[in-house]
Amino acid sequence: MVSAVKLEVVVMPKRNVLDPQGVAVRNAVRELGLSNVGTVRVGKIIEIEFTGEPDEAKLDEICRDLLCNEVIEDYRILGAVLK
């Protein structure tokens, strides 16, 4: 039986990079009544499902070259084995 692997690649703006979308969301949330909201950062999650184990080195390369802009974004890979 071949197991499936589902991974999530979380891409977020680097901490030292201005996140105008996060600022807009923070301001809107404050206007809607949550005045104690601090910093908001907006990123993206890319969900990838594999049959069998993925090549970790190749996946890391794809994350760096395709899924994020390493100049302004960081990424991390989260995963789970599906049965």
Backbone as numpy.savetxt, mean C-alpha at the origin, in Angstrom:
# Nx Ny Nz CAx CAy CAz Cx Cy Cz
-2.00 -31.21 -3.83 -2.83 -30.03 -3.83 -1.95 -28.78 -3.83
-2.20 -27.90 -4.77 -1.44 -26.66 -4.87 -2.14 -25.59 -4.04
-1.40 -24.99 -3.13 -1.98 -23.92 -2.32 -1.88 -22.61 -3.08
-2.79 -21.72 -2.77 -2.76 -20.39 -3.36 -2.19 -19.43 -2.32
-1.54 -18.42 -2.81 -0.97 -17.39 -1.94 -1.57 -16.05 -2.37
-2.12 -15.35 -1.39 -2.65 -14.02 -1.67 -1.76 -13.01 -0.95
-1.26 -12.06 -1.72 -0.41 -11.02 -1.16 -1.06 -9.67 -1.34
-0.78 -8.78 -0.42 -1.18 -7.40 -0.57 0.08 -6.56 -0.55
0.21 -5.71 -1.54 1.31 -4.76 -1.59 0.72 -3.41 -1.17
1.21 -2.89 -0.06 0.74 -1.61 0.46 1.74 -0.55 0.05
1.26 0.45 -0.69 2.11 1.53 -1.17 1.64 2.82 -0.50
2.56 3.50 0.16 2.24 4.74 0.88 3.26 5.81 0.55
2.84 7.09 0.61 3.82 8.16 0.43 4.87 8.09 1.54
6.10 8.40 1.20 7.15 8.45 2.23 6.78 9.52 3.24
7.22 9.34 4.48 6.87 10.26 5.57 7.30 11.70 5.30
8.41 11.88 4.60 8.91 13.24 4.36 8.36 13.87 3.08
7.40 13.21 2.43 6.81 13.71 1.19 5.42 14.25 1.48
5.14 15.44 0.97 3.82 16.04 1.13 2.76 15.14 0.50
1.66 14.92 1.21 0.56 14.08 0.71 -0.69 14.97 0.58
-0.85 15.66 -0.56 -1.98 16.58 -0.71 -3.33 15.87 -0.63
-3.42 14.64 -1.08 -4.67 13.90 -0.96 -4.98 13.62 0.50
-3.99 13.27 1.28 -4.18 13.07 2.71 -4.62 14.34 3.41
-4.05 15.48 3.03 -4.43 16.77 3.61 -5.89 17.08 3.27
-6.29 16.82 2.03 -7.68 17.08 1.61 -8.65 16.20 2.40
-8.30 14.93 2.59 -9.15 14.02 3.35 -9.22 14.48 4.81
-8.09 14.85 5.40 -8.09 15.34 6.77 -8.99 16.55 6.94
-8.88 17.51 6.02 -9.70 18.71 6.10 -11.19 18.40 5.96
-11.52 17.49 5.05 -12.93 17.11 4.87 -13.47 16.41 6.10
-12.69 15.53 6.70 -13.11 14.82 7.91 -13.33 15.81 9.06
-12.44 16.77 9.17 -12.61 17.81 10.20 -13.90 18.60 9.98
-14.17 18.96 8.72 -15.39 19.72 8.41 -16.65 18.90 8.69
-16.53 17.58 8.63 -17.69 16.71 8.90 -17.85 16.39 10.38
-17.04 17.01 11.21 -17.28 16.90 12.64 -16.25 16.18 13.48
-15.22 15.65 12.88 -14.16 15.00 13.66 -12.98 15.95 13.75
-13.11 16.96 14.59 -12.12 18.03 14.65 -10.78 17.59 15.24
-10.75 16.45 15.91 -9.50 16.00 16.55 -8.65 15.10 15.65
-8.96 15.04 14.35 -8.17 14.23 13.42 -6.82 14.89 13.22
-5.77 14.09 13.30 -4.41 14.59 13.08 -4.02 14.38 11.62
-2.93 13.71 11.44 -2.40 13.45 10.09 -3.19 12.35 9.40
-3.43 12.52 8.12 -4.04 11.48 7.28 -3.09 11.25 6.11
-2.78 9.99 5.84 -1.96 9.61 4.69 -2.80 8.72 3.81
-2.77 8.94 2.51 -3.56 8.15 1.56 -2.60 7.35 0.69
-2.84 6.06 0.60 -2.01 5.18 -0.22 -2.88 4.26 -1.03
-2.33 3.13 -1.39 -3.08 2.15 -2.17 -2.66 0.74 -1.77
-3.59 -0.20 -1.99 -3.33 -1.61 -1.75 -3.55 -2.36 -3.05
-2.56 -3.14 -3.45 -2.67 -3.98 -4.64 -2.71 -5.42 -4.16
-3.79 -6.12 -4.48 -3.96 -7.51 -4.06 -3.58 -8.41 -5.23
-2.69 -9.38 -4.96 -2.21 -10.30 -6.00 -2.37 -11.72 -5.48
-2.99 -12.58 -6.27 -3.16 -13.98 -5.89 -2.33 -14.86 -6.82
-1.59 -15.78 -6.23 -0.73 -16.70 -6.96 -1.20 -18.14 -6.74
-0.95 -18.99 -7.71 -1.08 -20.42 -7.47 0.33 -20.90 -7.19
0.57 -21.37 -6.01 1.92 -21.74 -5.59 2.66 -20.54 -5.03
3.90 -20.77 -4.66 4.72 -19.73 -4.05 5.27 -18.78 -5.11
5.16 -17.47 -4.88 5.75 -16.52 -5.83 7.26 -16.42 -5.65
7.93 -16.00 -6.69 9.36 -15.72 -6.64 9.53 -14.39 -5.91
10.04 -14.45 -4.68 10.12 -13.25 -3.83 11.00 -12.16 -4.44
12.12 -12.55 -5.03 13.02 -11.56 -5.62 12.34 -10.86 -6.80
11.64 -11.64 -7.63 10.95 -11.06 -8.78 9.81 -10.16 -8.32
9.08 -10.59 -7.30 7.98 -9.78 -6.77 8.52 -8.46 -6.22
9.63 -8.50 -5.50 10.23 -7.28 -4.97 10.64 -6.34 -6.11
11.20 -6.89 -7.16 11.59 -6.10 -8.33 10.37 -5.43 -8.98
9.28 -6.18 -9.11 8.06 -5.65 -9.70 7.47 -4.54 -8.83
7.51 -4.73 -7.52 7.02 -3.69 -6.61 7.82 -2.41 -6.79
9.13 -2.52 -6.84 9.99 -1.34 -7.00 9.81 -0.67 -8.35
9.72 -1.48 -9.42 9.73 -0.93 -10.78 8.36 -0.57 -11.33
7.31 -1.22 -10.84 5.99 -1.04 -11.44 4.94 -0.48 -10.48
4.90 -1.01 -9.27 3.80 -0.69 -8.37 4.01 0.57 -7.54
5.24 1.00 -7.40 5.46 2.23 -6.61 6.56 3.06 -7.24
6.55 4.32 -6.88 7.59 5.25 -7.29 8.50 5.43 -6.08
9.63 4.76 -6.07 10.50 4.74 -4.89 11.05 6.10 -4.49
10.95 7.09 -5.37 11.41 8.42 -5.01 10.49 9.03 -3.96
9.18 8.78 -4.08 8.22 9.41 -3.18 7.36 8.42 -2.39
7.50 7.10 -2.66 6.66 6.11 -2.00 7.49 4.98 -1.41
6.95 4.38 -0.36 7.48 3.14 0.22 6.45 2.05 -0.01
6.89 0.81 0.04 5.94 -0.30 -0.08 6.30 -1.38 0.92
5.30 -2.18 1.25 5.54 -3.38 2.05 4.62 -4.47 1.53
5.05 -5.70 1.67 4.30 -6.85 1.16 3.75 -7.62 2.35
2.44 -7.82 2.34 1.77 -8.61 3.37 1.20 -9.84 2.68
1.18 -10.98 3.35 0.71 -12.17 2.66 0.03 -13.18 3.54
-0.70 -14.07 2.88 -1.38 -15.16 3.57 -1.53 -16.32 2.61
-1.42 -17.54 3.13 -1.62 -18.73 2.33 -3.09 -19.09 2.36
-3.68 -19.30 1.19 -5.09 -19.68 1.07 -5.18 -21.18 0.88
-6.22 -21.78 1.39 -6.41 -23.22 1.21 -7.57 -23.46 0.28
